[in-house]
Amino acid sequence: MATILRFTLGDTLELKKPHPCGGRRFTVLRVGGEMRIRCLGCGHDMVMDRIKLEKAVKHITPAPPSDAQPNL
């Protein structure tokens, strides 16, 4: 049985396949059924289905704890 990955705003994701710019690292901008992520290489925003993103994730680096969430 597959485990459900937990995403929070500001997490850094490393994906299995690179973005066309060559970067593999993305930051989470929106959490839900559709996830919004931004490439840390070129700054391109994209929206992906949560299930598709869960399959593409290789590693999750949690966001540093803060008192208030930044306005994104």
N, CA, C and O atoms as a Maestro MAE file, in Angstrom:
{
 s_m_m2io_version
 :::
 2.0.0
}

f_m_ct {
 s_m_title
 :::
 protein
 m_atom[288] {
  # First column is atom index #
  i_m_mmod_type
  r_m_x_coord
  r_m_y_coord
  r_m_z_coord
  i_m_residue_number
  s_m_chain_name
  s_m_pdb_residue_name
  s_m_pdb_atom_name
  i_m_atomic_number
  :::
  1 25 0.843 -1.181 0.000 1 A "MET " " N  " 7
  2 3 0.000 0.000 0.000 1 A "MET " " CA " 6
  3 2 0.885 1.240 0.000 1 A "MET " " C  " 6
  4 15 1.820 1.339 0.794 1 A "MET " " O  " 8
  5 25 0.596 2.171 -0.876 2 A "ALA " " N  " 7
  6 3 1.401 3.385 -1.007 2 A "ALA " " CA " 6
  7 2 1.091 4.358 0.122 2 A "ALA " " C  " 6
  8 15 -0.043 4.449 0.594 2 A "ALA " " O  " 8
  9 25 2.120 5.081 0.543 3 A "THR " " N  " 7
  10 3 1.924 6.095 1.574 3 A "THR " " CA " 6
  11 2 1.612 7.432 0.918 3 A "THR " " C  " 6
  12 15 2.059 7.714 -0.193 3 A "THR " " O  " 8
  13 25 0.847 8.242 1.615 4 A "ILE " " N  " 7
  14 3 0.490 9.560 1.116 4 A "ILE " " CA " 6
  15 2 1.581 10.527 1.542 4 A "ILE " " C  " 6
  16 15 1.908 10.614 2.725 4 A "ILE " " O  " 8
  17 25 2.144 11.253 0.587 5 A "LEU " " N  " 7
  18 3 3.168 12.240 0.898 5 A "LEU " " CA " 6
  19 2 2.513 13.495 1.444 5 A "LEU " " C  " 6
  20 15 1.459 13.913 0.964 5 A "LEU " " O  " 8
  21 25 3.138 14.097 2.449 6 A "ARG " " N  " 7
  22 3 2.634 15.324 3.052 6 A "ARG " " CA " 6
  23 2 3.449 16.507 2.533 6 A "ARG " " C  " 6
  24 15 4.667 16.565 2.701 6 A "ARG " " O  " 8
  25 25 2.756 17.440 1.904 7 A "PHE " " N  " 7
  26 3 3.394 18.639 1.387 7 A "PHE " " CA " 6
  27 2 2.926 19.834 2.208 7 A "PHE " " C  " 6
  28 15 1.767 19.888 2.620 7 A "PHE " " O  " 8
  29 25 3.812 20.783 2.447 8 A "THR " " N  " 7
  30 3 3.439 22.049 3.075 8 A "THR " " CA " 6
  31 2 4.033 23.181 2.246 8 A "THR " " C  " 6
  32 15 4.959 22.972 1.462 8 A "THR " " O  " 8
  33 25 3.493 24.376 2.428 9 A "LEU " " N  " 7
  34 3 3.994 25.533 1.691 9 A "LEU " " CA " 6
  35 2 5.461 25.760 2.007 9 A "LEU " " C  " 6
  36 15 5.869 25.713 3.168 9 A "LEU " " O  " 8
  37 25 6.240 26.003 0.989 10 A "GLY " " N  " 7
  38 3 7.655 26.288 1.171 10 A "GLY " " CA " 6
  39 2 8.557 25.073 1.126 10 A "GLY " " C  " 6
  40 15 9.778 25.227 1.124 10 A "GLY " " O  " 8
  41 25 7.999 23.856 1.089 11 A "ASP " " N  " 7
  42 3 8.834 22.656 0.967 11 A "ASP " " CA " 6
  43 2 9.607 22.711 -0.342 11 A "ASP " " C  " 6
  44 15 9.121 23.252 -1.336 11 A "ASP " " O  " 8
  45 25 10.809 22.151 -0.342 12 A "THR " " N  " 7
  46 3 11.593 22.033 -1.565 12 A "THR " " CA " 6
  47 2 11.532 20.583 -2.018 12 A "THR " " C  " 6
  48 15 11.840 19.668 -1.255 12 A "THR " " O  " 8
  49 25 11.132 20.385 -3.262 13 A "LEU " " N  " 7
  50 3 10.989 19.043 -3.825 13 A "LEU " " CA " 6
  51 2 12.094 18.797 -4.836 13 A "LEU " " C  " 6
  52 15 12.436 19.679 -5.624 13 A "LEU " " O  " 8
  53 25 12.647 17.599 -4.810 14 A "GLU " " N  " 7
  54 3 13.579 17.178 -5.850 14 A "GLU " " CA " 6
  55 2 12.835 16.128 -6.661 14 A "GLU " " C  " 6
  56 15 12.394 15.113 -6.122 14 A "GLU " " O  " 8
  57 25 12.697 16.377 -7.964 15 A "LEU " " N  " 7
  58 3 11.958 15.474 -8.829 15 A "LEU " " CA " 6
  59 2 12.894 14.485 -9.516 15 A "LEU " " C  " 6
  60 15 14.096 14.726 -9.628 15 A "LEU " " O  " 8
  61 25 12.328 13.367 -9.975 16 A "LYS " " N  " 7
  62 3 13.112 12.333 -10.644 16 A "LYS " " CA " 6
  63 2 13.632 12.804 -12.003 16 A "LYS " " C  " 6
  64 15 14.778 12.538 -12.363 16 A "LYS " " O  " 8
  65 25 12.780 13.503 -12.750 17 A "LYS " " N  " 7
  66 3 13.173 13.992 -14.076 17 A "LYS " " CA " 6
  67 2 13.401 15.496 -14.015 17 A "LYS " " C  " 6
  68 15 12.690 16.197 -13.296 17 A "LYS " " O  " 8
  69 25 14.380 16.002 -14.756 18 A "PRO " " N  " 7
  70 3 14.649 17.443 -14.723 18 A "PRO " " CA " 6
  71 2 13.646 18.251 -15.537 18 A "PRO " " C  " 6
  72 15 13.022 17.748 -16.472 18 A "PRO " " O  " 8
  73 25 13.510 19.507 -15.158 19 A "HIS " " N  " 7
  74 3 12.732 20.492 -15.904 19 A "HIS " " CA " 6
  75 2 13.529 20.806 -17.181 19 A "HIS " " C  " 6
  76 15 14.742 20.598 -17.187 19 A "HIS " " O  " 8
  77 25 12.913 21.289 -18.243 20 A "PRO " " N  " 7
  78 3 13.667 21.607 -19.464 20 A "PRO " " CA " 6
  79 2 14.860 22.550 -19.255 20 A "PRO " " C  " 6
  80 15 15.799 22.532 -20.051 20 A "PRO " " O  " 8
  81 25 14.838 23.374 -18.197 21 A "CYS " " N  " 7
  82 3 15.976 24.264 -17.924 21 A "CYS " " CA " 6
  83 2 17.140 23.506 -17.293 21 A "CYS " " C  " 6
  84 15 18.242 24.045 -17.185 21 A "CYS " " O  " 8
  85 25 16.909 22.264 -16.877 22 A "GLY " " N  " 7
  86 3 17.958 21.452 -16.268 22 A "GLY " " CA " 6
  87 2 17.833 21.324 -14.762 22 A "GLY " " C  " 6
  88 15 18.517 20.501 -14.154 22 A "GLY " " O  " 8
  89 25 16.968 22.126 -14.149 23 A "GLY " " N  " 7
  90 3 16.790 22.081 -12.698 23 A "GLY " " CA " 6
  91 2 15.878 20.945 -12.269 23 A "GLY " " C  " 6
  92 15 14.933 20.597 -12.976 23 A "GLY " " O  " 8
  93 25 16.165 20.368 -11.106 24 A "ARG " " N  " 7
  94 3 15.331 19.305 -10.546 24 A "ARG " " CA " 6
  95 2 14.632 19.738 -9.261 24 A "ARG " " C  " 6
  96 15 13.805 19.004 -8.721 24 A "ARG " " O  " 8
  97 25 14.968 20.940 -8.770 25 A "ARG " " N  " 7
  98 3 14.427 21.393 -7.492 25 A "ARG " " CA " 6
  99 2 13.296 22.389 -7.699 25 A "ARG " " C  " 6
  100 15 13.388 23.293 -8.529 25 A "ARG " " O  " 8
  101 25 12.221 22.207 -6.922 26 A "PHE " " N  " 7
  102 3 11.036 23.042 -7.007 26 A "PHE " " CA " 6
  103 2 10.577 23.387 -5.595 26 A "PHE " " C  " 6
  104 15 10.846 22.645 -4.651 26 A "PHE " " O  " 8
  105 25 9.888 24.506 -5.456 27 A "THR " " N  " 7
  106 3 9.308 24.879 -4.180 27 A "THR " " CA " 6
  107 2 7.782 24.829 -4.297 27 A "THR " " C  " 6
  108 15 7.226 25.124 -5.354 27 A "THR " " O  " 8
  109 25 7.118 24.458 -3.216 28 A "VAL " " N  " 7
  110 3 5.660 24.313 -3.195 28 A "VAL " " CA " 6
  111 2 5.028 25.672 -2.908 28 A "VAL " " C  " 6
  112 15 5.356 26.322 -1.915 28 A "VAL " " O  " 8
  113 25 4.118 26.093 -3.787 29 A "LEU " " N  " 7
  114 3 3.422 27.374 -3.633 29 A "LEU " " CA " 6
  115 2 1.966 27.194 -3.226 29 A "LEU " " C  " 6
  116 15 1.401 28.069 -2.569 29 A "LEU " " O  " 8
  117 25 1.344 26.071 -3.605 30 A "ARG " " N  " 7
  118 3 -0.054 25.814 -3.253 30 A "ARG " " CA " 6
  119 2 -0.240 24.318 -3.042 30 A "ARG " " C  " 6
  120 15 0.292 23.500 -3.793 30 A "ARG " " O  " 8
  121 25 -0.998 23.977 -2.014 31 A "VAL " " N  " 7
  122 3 -1.238 22.584 -1.671 31 A "VAL " " CA " 6
  123 2 -2.720 22.290 -1.860 31 A "VAL " " C  " 6
  124 15 -3.571 23.116 -1.530 31 A "VAL " " O  " 8
  125 25 -3.025 21.115 -2.390 32 A "GLY " " N  " 7
  126 3 -4.409 20.705 -2.580 32 A "GLY " " CA " 6
  127 2 -4.474 19.581 -3.590 32 A "GLY " " C  " 6
  128 15 -3.490 18.867 -3.784 32 A "GLY " " O  " 8
  129 25 -5.614 19.411 -4.234 33 A "GLY " " N  " 7
  130 3 -5.767 18.400 -5.269 33 A "GLY " " CA " 6
  131 2 -4.873 18.688 -6.454 33 A "GLY " " C  " 6
  132 15 -4.344 17.777 -7.090 33 A "GLY " " O  " 8
  133 25 -4.713 19.976 -6.742 34 A "GLU " " N  " 7
  134 3 -3.741 20.423 -7.732 34 A "GLU " " CA " 6
  135 2 -2.678 21.219 -6.998 34 A "GLU " " C  " 6
  136 15 -2.986 22.125 -6.224 34 A "GLU " " O  " 8
  137 25 -1.431 20.872 -7.249 35 A "MET " " N  " 7
  138 3 -0.314 21.502 -6.559 35 A "MET " " CA " 6
  139 2 0.323 22.537 -7.482 35 A "MET " " C  " 6
  140 15 0.491 22.287 -8.676 35 A "MET " " O  " 8
  141 25 0.673 23.689 -6.937 36 A "ARG " " N  " 7
  142 3 1.400 24.705 -7.705 36 A "ARG " " CA " 6
  143 2 2.837 24.702 -7.214 36 A "ARG " " C  " 6
  144 15 3.090 24.845 -6.018 36 A "ARG " " O  " 8
  145 25 3.779 24.539 -8.137 37 A "ILE " " N  " 7
  146 3 5.190 24.493 -7.796 37 A "ILE " " CA " 6
  147 2 5.964 25.460 -8.680 37 A "ILE " " C  " 6
  148 15 5.523 25.793 -9.780 37 A "ILE " " O  " 8
  149 25 7.130 25.913 -8.193 38 A "ARG " " N  " 7
  150 3 7.968 26.841 -8.954 38 A "ARG " " CA " 6
  151 2 9.366 26.244 -9.067 38 A "ARG " " C  " 6
  152 15 9.947 25.801 -8.076 38 A "ARG " " O  " 8
  153 25 9.899 26.237 -10.288 39 A "CYS " " N  " 7
  154 3 11.250 25.746 -10.543 39 A "CYS " " CA " 6
  155 2 12.245 26.707 -9.902 39 A "CYS " " C  " 6
  156 15 12.151 27.921 -10.084 39 A "CYS " " O  " 8
  157 25 13.201 26.157 -9.151 40 A "LEU " " N  " 7
  158 3 14.212 26.996 -8.520 40 A "LEU " " CA " 6
  159 2 15.341 27.344 -9.490 40 A "LEU " " C  " 6
  160 15 16.197 28.169 -9.172 40 A "LEU " " O  " 8
  161 25 15.347 26.722 -10.673 41 A "GLY " " N  " 7
  162 3 16.356 27.029 -11.677 41 A "GLY " " CA " 6
  163 2 15.987 28.245 -12.509 41 A "GLY " " C  " 6
  164 15 16.783 29.173 -12.653 41 A "GLY " " O  " 8
  165 25 14.766 28.236 -13.060 42 A "CYS " " N  " 7
  166 3 14.375 29.315 -13.972 42 A "CYS " " CA " 6
  167 2 13.197 30.146 -13.465 42 A "CYS " " C  " 6
  168 15 12.896 31.187 -14.048 42 A "CYS " " O  " 8
  169 25 12.521 29.713 -12.391 43 A "GLY " " N  " 7
  170 3 11.413 30.469 -11.837 43 A "GLY " " CA " 6
  171 2 10.064 30.198 -12.477 43 A "GLY " " C  " 6
  172 15 9.092 30.887 -12.166 43 A "GLY " " O  " 8
  173 25 9.977 29.209 -13.368 44 A "HIS " " N  " 7
  174 3 8.719 28.882 -14.053 44 A "HIS " " CA " 6
  175 2 7.731 28.264 -13.064 44 A "HIS " " C  " 6
  176 15 8.079 27.341 -12.327 44 A "HIS " " O  " 8
  177 25 6.485 28.780 -13.051 45 A "ASP " " N  " 7
  178 3 5.407 28.221 -12.226 45 A "ASP " " CA " 6
  179 2 4.650 27.191 -13.026 45 A "ASP " " C  " 6
  180 15 4.474 27.336 -14.236 45 A "ASP " " O  " 8
  181 25 4.199 26.142 -12.345 46 A "MET " " N  " 7
  182 3 3.349 25.162 -13.013 46 A "MET " " CA " 6
  183 2 2.386 24.545 -12.017 46 A "MET " " C  " 6
  184 15 2.638 24.537 -10.812 46 A "MET " " O  " 8
  185 25 1.288 24.034 -12.530 47 A "VAL " " N  " 7
  186 3 0.273 23.363 -11.716 47 A "VAL " " CA " 6
  187 2 0.239 21.902 -12.147 47 A "VAL " " C  " 6
  188 15 0.168 21.593 -13.336 47 A "VAL " " O  " 8
  189 25 0.290 21.005 -11.156 48 A "MET " " N  " 7
  190 3 0.261 19.559 -11.434 48 A "MET " " CA " 6
  191 2 -0.769 18.906 -10.537 48 A "MET " " C  " 6
  192 15 -1.020 19.370 -9.424 48 A "MET " " O  " 8
  193 25 -1.373 17.816 -11.027 49 A "ASP " " N  " 7
  194 3 -2.231 17.014 -10.172 49 A "ASP " " CA " 6
  195 2 -1.399 16.424 -9.047 49 A "ASP " " C  " 6
  196 15 -0.241 16.061 -9.255 49 A "ASP " " O  " 8
  197 25 -1.975 16.325 -7.866 50 A "ARG " " N  " 7
  198 3 -1.253 15.834 -6.695 50 A "ARG " " CA " 6
  199 2 -0.721 14.417 -6.919 50 A "ARG " " C  " 6
  200 15 0.416 14.120 -6.550 50 A "ARG " " O  " 8
  201 25 -1.522 13.550 -7.514 51 A "ILE " " N  " 7
  202 3 -1.119 12.153 -7.729 51 A "ILE " " CA " 6
  203 2 0.083 12.084 -8.667 51 A "ILE " " C  " 6
  204 15 1.020 11.324 -8.420 51 A "ILE " " O  " 8
  205 25 0.063 12.867 -9.734 52 A "LYS " " N  " 7
  206 3 1.176 12.890 -10.683 52 A "LYS " " CA " 6
  207 2 2.445 13.422 -10.009 52 A "LYS " " C  " 6
  208 15 3.537 12.904 -10.244 52 A "LYS " " O  " 8
  209 25 2.300 14.451 -9.176 53 A "LEU " " N  " 7
  210 3 3.451 15.022 -8.477 53 A "LEU " " CA " 6
  211 2 4.027 14.030 -7.459 53 A "LEU " " C  " 6
  212 15 5.246 13.912 -7.335 53 A "LEU " " O  " 8
  213 25 3.164 13.320 -6.737 54 A "GLU " " N  " 7
  214 3 3.639 12.332 -5.761 54 A "GLU " " CA " 6
  215 2 4.501 11.263 -6.431 54 A "GLU " " C  " 6
  216 15 5.486 10.809 -5.850 54 A "GLU " " O  " 8
  217 25 4.142 10.865 -7.634 55 A "LYS " " N  " 7
  218 3 4.916 9.855 -8.363 55 A "LYS " " CA " 6
  219 2 6.245 10.418 -8.861 55 A "LYS " " C  " 6
  220 15 7.209 9.671 -9.032 55 A "LYS " " O  " 8
  221 25 6.303 11.734 -9.096 56 A "ALA " " N  " 7
  222 3 7.499 12.354 -9.654 56 A "ALA " " CA " 6
  223 2 8.522 12.773 -8.601 56 A "ALA " " C  " 6
  224 15 9.670 13.060 -8.938 56 A "ALA " " O  " 8
  225 25 8.117 12.810 -7.321 57 A "VAL " " N  " 7
  226 3 8.998 13.300 -6.259 57 A "VAL " " CA " 6
  227 2 10.018 12.244 -5.859 57 A "VAL " " C  " 6
  228 15 9.684 11.083 -5.625 57 A "VAL " " O  " 8
  229 25 11.276 12.684 -5.785 58 A "LYS " " N  " 7
  230 3 12.365 11.821 -5.342 58 A "LYS " " CA " 6
  231 2 12.698 12.091 -3.868 58 A "LYS " " C  " 6
  232 15 12.961 11.162 -3.104 58 A "LYS " " O  " 8
  233 25 12.684 13.382 -3.478 59 A "HIS " " N  " 7
  234 3 13.053 13.764 -2.120 59 A "HIS " " CA " 6
  235 2 12.334 15.056 -1.731 59 A "HIS " " C  " 6
  236 15 12.162 15.948 -2.562 59 A "HIS " " O  " 8
  237 25 11.911 15.156 -0.458 60 A "ILE " " N  " 7
  238 3 11.268 16.361 0.062 60 A "ILE " " CA " 6
  239 2 12.154 16.951 1.157 60 A "ILE " " C  " 6
  240 15 12.529 16.258 2.102 60 A "ILE " " O  " 8
  241 25 12.482 18.230 1.024 61 A "THR " " N  " 7
  242 3 13.185 18.963 2.079 61 A "THR " " CA " 6
  243 2 12.168 19.890 2.723 61 A "THR " " C  " 6
  244 15 11.672 20.806 2.067 61 A "THR " " O  " 8
  245 25 11.843 19.668 4.010 62 A "PRO " " N  " 7
  246 3 10.818 20.494 4.657 62 A "PRO " " CA " 6
  247 2 11.211 21.968 4.716 62 A "PRO " " C  " 6
  248 15 12.390 22.316 4.782 62 A "PRO " " O  " 8
  249 25 10.192 22.819 4.691 63 A "ALA " " N  " 7
  250 3 10.411 24.254 4.815 63 A "ALA " " CA " 6
  251 2 10.895 24.563 6.218 63 A "ALA " " C  " 6
  252 15 10.499 23.885 7.166 63 A "ALA " " O  " 8
  253 25 11.743 25.573 6.374 64 A "PRO " " N  " 7
  254 3 12.176 25.951 7.719 64 A "PRO " " CA " 6
  255 2 10.985 26.483 8.509 64 A "PRO " " C  " 6
  256 15 10.144 27.189 7.952 64 A "PRO " " O  " 8
  257 25 10.898 26.159 9.790 65 A "PRO " " N  " 7
  258 3 9.758 26.639 10.589 65 A "PRO " " CA " 6
  259 2 9.799 28.165 10.721 65 A "PRO " " C  " 6
  260 15 10.864 28.760 10.877 65 A "PRO " " O  " 8
  261 25 8.632 28.773 10.656 66 A "SER " " N  " 7
  262 3 8.529 30.219 10.812 66 A "SER " " CA " 6
  263 2 7.240 30.536 11.547 66 A "SER " " C  " 6
  264 15 6.336 29.703 11.615 66 A "SER " " O  " 8
  265 25 7.154 31.744 12.098 67 A "ASP " " N  " 7
  266 3 5.965 32.149 12.838 67 A "ASP " " CA " 6
  267 2 4.801 32.454 11.919 67 A "ASP " " C  " 6
  268 15 3.650 32.200 12.272 67 A "ASP " " O  " 8
  269 25 5.084 32.994 10.747 68 A "ALA " " N  " 7
  270 3 4.026 33.364 9.808 68 A "ALA " " CA " 6
  271 2 4.396 32.860 8.420 68 A "ALA " " C  " 6
  272 15 5.564 32.870 8.031 68 A "ALA " " O  " 8
  273 25 3.387 32.422 7.683 69 A "GLN " " N  " 7
  274 3 3.601 31.974 6.310 69 A "GLN " " CA " 6
  275 2 3.805 33.206 5.430 69 A "GLN " " C  " 6
  276 15 3.102 34.202 5.602 69 A "GLN " " O  " 8
  277 25 4.748 33.158 4.497 70 A "PRO " " N  " 7
  278 3 4.957 34.301 3.603 70 A "PRO " " CA " 6
  279 2 3.813 34.436 2.605 70 A "PRO " " C  " 6
  280 15 3.167 33.450 2.251 70 A "PRO " " O  " 8
  281 25 3.570 35.657 2.157 71 A "ASN " " N  " 7
  282 3 2.548 35.898 1.138 71 A "ASN " " CA " 6
  283 2 3.121 35.537 -0.212 71 A "ASN " " C  " 6
  284 15 4.036 36.196 -0.706 71 A "ASN " " O  " 8
  285 25 2.575 34.474 -0.816 72 A "LEU " " N  " 7
  286 3 3.070 34.032 -2.128 72 A "LEU " " CA " 6
  287 2 2.028 34.297 -3.170 72 A "LEU " " C  " 6
  288 15 2.242 34.000 -4.346 72 A "LEU " " O  " 8
  :::
 }
 m_bond[287] {
  # First column is bond index #
  i_m_from
  i_m_to
  i_m_order
  :::
  1 1 2 1
  2 2 3 1
  3 3 4 2
  4 3 5 1
  5 5 6 1
  6 6 7 1
  7 7 8 2
  8 7 9 1
  9 9 10 1
  10 10 11 1
  11 11 12 2
  12 11 13 1
  13 13 14 1
  14 14 15 1
  15 15 16 2
  16 15 17 1
  17 17 18 1
  18 18 19 1
  19 19 20 2
  20 19 21 1
  21 21 22 1
  22 22 23 1
  23 23 24 2
  24 23 25 1
  25 25 26 1
  26 26 27 1
  27 27 28 2
  28 27 29 1
  29 29 30 1
  30 30 31 1
  31 31 32 2
  32 31 33 1
  33 33 34 1
  34 34 35 1
  35 35 36 2
  36 35 37 1
  37 37 38 1
  38 38 39 1
  39 39 40 2
  40 39 41 1
  41 41 42 1
  42 42 43 1
  43 43 44 2
  44 43 45 1
  45 45 46 1
  46 46 47 1
  47 47 48 2
  48 47 49 1
  49 49 50 1
  50 50 51 1
  51 51 52 2
  52 51 53 1
  53 53 54 1
  54 54 55 1
  55 55 56 2
  56 55 57 1
  57 57 58 1
  58 58 59 1
  59 59 60 2
  60 59 61 1
  61 61 62 1
  62 62 63 1
  63 63 64 2
  64 63 65 1
  65 65 66 1
  66 66 67 1
  67 67 68 2
  68 67 69 1
  69 69 70 1
  70 70 71 1
  71 71 72 2
  72 71 73 1
  73 73 74 1
  74 74 75 1
  75 75 76 2
  76 75 77 1
  77 77 78 1
  78 78 79 1
  79 79 80 2
  80 79 81 1
  81 81 82 1
  82 82 83 1
  83 83 84 2
  84 83 85 1
  85 85 86 1
  86 86 87 1
  87 87 88 2
  88 87 89 1
  89 89 90 1
  90 90 91 1
  91 91 92 2
  92 91 93 1
  93 93 94 1
  94 94 95 1
  95 95 96 2
  96 95 97 1
  97 97 98 1
  98 98 99 1
  99 99 100 2
  100 99 101 1
  101 101 102 1
  102 102 103 1
  103 103 104 2
  104 103 105 1
  105 105 106 1
  106 106 107 1
  107 107 108 2
  108 107 109 1
  109 109 110 1
  110 110 111 1
  111 111 112 2
  112 111 113 1
  113 113 114 1
  114 114 115 1
  115 115 116 2
  116 115 117 1
  117 117 118 1
  118 118 119 1
  119 119 120 2
  120 119 121 1
  121 121 122 1
  122 122 123 1
  123 123 124 2
  124 123 125 1
  125 125 126 1
  126 126 127 1
  127 127 128 2
  128 127 129 1
  129 129 130 1
  130 130 131 1
  131 131 132 2
  132 131 133 1
  133 133 134 1
  134 134 135 1
  135 135 136 2
  136 135 137 1
  137 137 138 1
  138 138 139 1
  139 139 140 2
  140 139 141 1
  141 141 142 1
  142 142 143 1
  143 143 144 2
  144 143 145 1
  145 145 146 1
  146 146 147 1
  147 147 148 2
  148 147 149 1
  149 149 150 1
  150 150 151 1
  151 151 152 2
  152 151 153 1
  153 153 154 1
  154 154 155 1
  155 155 156 2
  156 155 157 1
  157 157 158 1
  158 158 159 1
  159 159 160 2
  160 159 161 1
  161 161 162 1
  162 162 163 1
  163 163 164 2
  164 163 165 1
  165 165 166 1
  166 166 167 1
  167 167 168 2
  168 167 169 1
  169 169 170 1
  170 170 171 1
  171 171 172 2
  172 171 173 1
  173 173 174 1
  174 174 175 1
  175 175 176 2
  176 175 177 1
  177 177 178 1
  178 178 179 1
  179 179 180 2
  180 179 181 1
  181 181 182 1
  182 182 183 1
  183 183 184 2
  184 183 185 1
  185 185 186 1
  186 186 187 1
  187 187 188 2
  188 187 189 1
  189 189 190 1
  190 190 191 1
  191 191 192 2
  192 191 193 1
  193 193 194 1
  194 194 195 1
  195 195 196 2
  196 195 197 1
  197 197 198 1
  198 198 199 1
  199 199 200 2
  200 199 201 1
  201 201 202 1
  202 202 203 1
  203 203 204 2
  204 203 205 1
  205 205 206 1
  206 206 207 1
  207 207 208 2
  208 207 209 1
  209 209 210 1
  210 210 211 1
  211 211 212 2
  212 211 213 1
  213 213 214 1
  214 214 215 1
  215 215 216 2
  216 215 217 1
  217 217 218 1
  218 218 219 1
  219 219 220 2
  220 219 221 1
  221 221 222 1
  222 222 223 1
  223 223 224 2
  224 223 225 1
  225 225 226 1
  226 226 227 1
  227 227 228 2
  228 227 229 1
  229 229 230 1
  230 230 231 1
  231 231 232 2
  232 231 233 1
  233 233 234 1
  234 234 235 1
  235 235 236 2
  236 235 237 1
  237 237 238 1
  238 238 239 1
  239 239 240 2
  240 239 241 1
  241 241 242 1
  242 242 243 1
  243 243 244 2
  244 243 245 1
  245 245 246 1
  246 246 247 1
  247 247 248 2
  248 247 249 1
  249 249 250 1
  250 250 251 1
  251 251 252 2
  252 251 253 1
  253 253 254 1
  254 254 255 1
  255 255 256 2
  256 255 257 1
  257 257 258 1
  258 258 259 1
  259 259 260 2
  260 259 261 1
  261 261 262 1
  262 262 263 1
  263 263 264 2
  264 263 265 1
  265 265 266 1
  266 266 267 1
  267 267 268 2
  268 267 269 1
  269 269 270 1
  270 270 271 1
  271 271 272 2
  272 271 273 1
  273 273 274 1
  274 274 275 1
  275 275 276 2
  276 275 277 1
  277 277 278 1
  278 278 279 1
  279 279 280 2
  280 279 281 1
  281 281 282 1
  282 282 283 1
  283 283 284 2
  284 283 285 1
  285 285 286 1
  286 286 287 1
  287 287 288 2
  :::
 }
}
